[in-house]
Amino acid sequence: MPRNEELSLSSLGIQMPYNMQAEQSILGAALMDETILNRLITDMEPEMFYSDQNRAVYETMRALYTESEAVDVITLVNALANGGTFASADDAKVYITHIAETVPAISNVDSYFKIVKEKYQARRLIEAARSILSETASGEDADLLLESAEQKIYDIRSGRDKSGVKTIRESILEVIDTMQKLSGADRDKFAGIPTGFNYLDTVLTGLGRSDLIILAARPGMGKTSFALNIATNVARQQKVPTIIFSLEMTCEQLTDRILSSTANIDSQAFRTGRLNNSDWNDFAQATSLLYNAPIYMDDTSGI
């Protein structure tokens, strides 16, 4: 293959994954239930729909919603008639009527959302892989290629494709959803991820997704130990993947601290290996608890 040849999906024998029925079921359910419509507008982006028709339908629904217009079969068909996606108003009416009448079950809408989002993530991974292959074939610097590949995967995992621009209406819906959860069955839970320290969780209401929390104190006051305890609690108790970046300590040293803290063994005794029988039992239990915990570490000094 020529060095600068653009890799196509057909040349790789790959077809983009999508589920037409799940896409149609979400749109049909949103036409029938305003609560589902609110969730659709809040949670989904147009590009998550693979079908051009479904994407156009959603974009039109979103435009009507943003303009505080009614969103139903009649208004949707009328708005789509001049959009160009459908050949005629009759074609638009047939399609919208079809998706509104063939929703398998509104009660299963959570599954439909999950399917569509998973297919979208899979498509983004395929596009990222194709881009990485093309860049690699171009002969660029290996370090730059690695950085580019890591950034692409990170963007997919963190959902950074979503537009940062929102209407106040969309934000209000998100706040209402959070308030309903906190005042309902989840009223005893925190808005963010619990740290495992009750007083801290009460003050912070957990760790928010976009929070930057700086832990500051004089040297030797236990900042690292405290941070490692939070990371361990989040990974073990909440099953949330946690990564620790360290510019000073190696991964082995970090693991020593985590294990000694979890096992409640004196750190000096742990480092020197002077453990009694009880300590060894506690150590074995700690390794068992942490062995499969979603904790990741990076001790690269040049980060």
N, C-alpha and C positions, 0 to 999 in steps of 0.2 A: 504493500500500500504506500503511495507517495506520502512523504512526510507531512505535507500541508493539507492532505485530503480530509475533508470534514466527515466525521463518522456519522452515518445515518442509522436509525433504528432498524431499517430493513436490512442493512448490511450486517447487522449484529443478530438478526433473526429475532428481534424483540418487538412485541406489540404492547402499547400502553395499556395498563390495567385500569378498568373502570367497571361500574355496575349501573347500567342504565335504569333498571327497575328501582334500585335504591334511590337514585337521584330523582326519579319521577315521584316516588312515594313521599319523599320529603316535601317536594313542592306541592303535591296534592294534599298532604296532611296540613300544610301551612294555609292552604286555601279554606280548609274546613275548620281550623281551630286557631283562634287568635293567639293563644299562649304559645303554640308551636311556631307561629309566624314571628312573634317577638324573639323567640330563641333563634330562629333561622337568621334573622337580621343581625343579631348580636354575635352568633358563633361562626357563621359561614361567610367566606369570601367568594366572589363570582368564579374565580379560577379553580375552585374546588370541584366545580361541575365540569366534567370532561366534554359532555355533549354540547355542541354549539347551541342547539335549541334550548336545552335546559339552562345553560348559562344566560342566554338572552331572556328567558322567562324570569329567572331569579333577579337579574339586573333591573328588569321592568318592575317586578314586585317591590324591589328595594327602593326604586325611584318613587313609586306611588306612596310607599310607606313613609319615606323621608318628607314628602310633600303633604303628609297627613291626609292623603286621599284613601278612600276605601279600597281594599285589596280583595277582589272577588273575581269570579269568572268573567263577568261583564266588563268591569273596568280594565282587567288584564288583557282581554282580547282586544278591546278598543285601543289600548296603548301599544299593543304589539302589532296592530294592523299596519302601522306606518314605519315599523322598525327595520324591515328588510330581511329579517331572519326567515319569515314565512312568506310564501308566494302571494298569499291573499289573506283577507280577514277570515274567510271561511276555513282556510287551512289552520290558522291560529286557533279558531274556535274549536275545531275538531281535536286538535292536540291538547288544549287546555281542558276541554271537557273530558277527554280520555284520562289525563292524569288525575283529575279530580274524582273520577268515578271508579278508578281501579286501585286505590290505596288498599293494600292487603289488610292492615290494621293500624289504626292510629296509636294503639297501645304499644306497638313495636317501634315507634319512631326513634327511640334511643339507639336501637340496633341499626336503623337506616343511617343515622348521623355517623355512627362509628364506621360503618362500611365505606361511606363516601369519603370520610376523612382519611381512612387507612389507604384507600386507593389513590387518593391525592398525594399522600406522603410517598407512596411507592413510585408514583410518576416523577415526583421531584427527585427521588433517589436515582432513578434511571437517567434523568436529565443531568444530574450532577456527575454520575459515572461517565456518561458520554462526554461531557465537557472535560473531565479529568483525563480521559483517554486522548482526546484531541490535543489538549495542552501538553501532555506527556510526549506525544508524537512530534510536537513542534520543536523539541530539543531545548526547552527552557531550563533554567537553573533548577536543580533538584530541590533545593531548600525552598525556593519560591513555589514550586509545584506542590510540595507538602503543605506549605502554609495555605495555598489556595484551596487544596482539597479539604483540609481541616476546617477552613472557614465555610465552605459549601455545606459540609455535613452539620456543622454547628448551626448554621442558619436554618437548616431544615428542622433540626431537633428543637430549636428555640422558637420556631414559628415566626421568624423575622420577615417573612414575606408579607405579612399583614400590613395594611396601610396604617400609618400612625394618625391619620386624620379621621376623626369621628364627629358625628353630630352630638349635641347635648342629649338628644333623645336616646341615642344608643347608649351613652354613658349612664343615663338615668335608669335604663332597663337593666344594666349590669348591676347597679347599686341596689335596685329593687330585688333582683335575684339573690344577691348576697344577703340582704336584710331578711328575706323570707327564709333562707337557709338557717341563719343565725337565730331567728326567733321561732323556728319550727322544730323539727326533730333534731336538728343540729345545734340547738340553742346552747348546749354545754360545750361546744367546740369553739376553737379560735378561728378568726378570719384567715390567719396565716398558718404556717407549718409550726407546730409546737416544738420548743427546744428541749423539753423534758425538765426544765426548771420552772416550777409553778409560778413563782413571783415574777420572773422575767417574762413569762408568757402572758401573765395578767397585765403587765405594763405595756408590752409590745403587741399584744393580741396575736402572738406568733410571728414567724418570719414571713414578711410579704414578698411576693415574687419579684418586685422591682426595688426592694429596699436595699440600701447600702448602709450596713451597720458596722461602725468602727469600734473595735474593742481596744481601749487605751488604758495604760497603767504604767507605773514605774517598773524598771527591770526586776525580775525575780518575784513578781506578784502573782504569777500563775496564768498569764494570758494564754499561752499556748495550750496548757492543760485544759483550761476552760473551753477554748475554741474546739479542741479535739473531743471533749465531752459532748458538746452540742452536736458536732458532726456525727459522732457515734450514736447519740440518741435519735437523731433525725433518721439515720440509715436503718437502725435496728427497730425502733418503735413505729416509725411512720412509713418504713419501706421506701423512702425517697432516696434516689441515687445522690451521693454526696462526693464532691471532689475536694481534695486538700492540696493546695500549691505551697511548696516550701522552698525558700531561697537559702536556708541555713541548715536544716536538718534533713538527713536522708530518709528514704521511705522506711528503712529498717528501724531507724531511731523513732520515727513517728509511730510505727507499729508497736515498738517496745512500750511507748507511753500509753497507747490505747489499750494494750493488753494488760499492763500493770494496773491501770485505772479500773478497767472492767473487772479484773480479778480481785481488786482491792488489796494488792500486794505492795509493800513498801518499795518505792522506785529504786532505792539503793540496793536492796536485796535482789530485786529483779535484774538489775544491770550486772551484778556480780555473780548471779546464779546461786546465791545462798538461800535456797528455798527449803522449808521443812515439808513434811508430808502433806499437811493441810494446804500449804501454798501450791504444791504441785497439783492437788485436786482442783483448787480454784483456778489455776492456770489452764488446766485441761478443759474446764467448763467454759472459760472465757474464749479459748480458741474455737470451741464448738459453736458458741454463740455468734462469733464474728466471722467465721470462715466463709460463709456465703453472703455476708452483709454487703449491700451495694455501696461500698466505700472505695474510692479511687484516689490515688496519690501521684503527684508529679513533683520530683525534687530537682528538676532541671534548673540549674543556677542562672541560666541566661534568659529566663522568661521575662 
